Amino acid sequence: MEEDQDWDAEAVAVIKDIKPHVKDIRVSSVVPASKGICLNITTWEGQDLCVLLGPSGFSLVGKVHDNVSLEQTNQVFYETPYAFLSSVSPSYNQSFGNLLIKKLNELKEASLNECDEHE
């Protein structure tokens, strides 16, 4: 990720992308100490998290919304929101798989309808 990145725009893109796979996600009111932006995420399991989206990727910074109190010395960063969600939400993989199956079925149905129209 670029150093002079528009973190608000990046957050909007991430929120749009992973919203189907979490109970809730929004920009946190917390301003991180480093470059980036914090997101409040509630997993399908009901776990509230505060996540830093920064130049190094995604990292858990709090286990409560709007909270960055977790120890930063052994901070783990994930390159994608999907890798992060896989590590904190067992329901994420199922949610992602279900959405993928739904989209594939929609493509299959559209393809079958197109074939029927040409016959």
C-alpha positions, 0 to 999 in steps of 0.5 A, a space after each residue: 500500500 502506498 504511503 500517501 494513500 487516501 485511507 478514507 477511500 481505502 476504508 470505503 472499498 474494504 467495507 463494501 468488499 467484506 460487508 456481506 461476510 460480517 455482521 457489521 463494519 464501519 469506520 472507527 472514531 479512533 485515530 490511529 497513532 500510525 498512518 492508516 484508519 481504524 475499522 470497527 468490525 462485528 463478526 458473525 459470531 458477535 465478536 467486536 473488534 477494532 482493526 487497523 488498516 495501514 501501510 502494512 495491512 490489517 491488524 487487530 488493535 482492540 477487542 472492543 469497538 473504538 479501542 486500540 489498547 492491545 499490545 503492539 509489540 507482537 502485532 500481526 499484519 495480514 495482507 488482505 481483509 480476507 486473511 484477517 477475517 479467516 484468522 478471527 472469524 470461523 464463519 467467514 470461510 462459510 460466508 465467503 463460500 456461500 456467496 461464491 456458490 450463489 454467484 456461480 449459480 447466478 452465472 449458470 442460470 444466466 448462461 442457461 437463459 441465454 442459451 434458451 433464448 438462442 434456440 
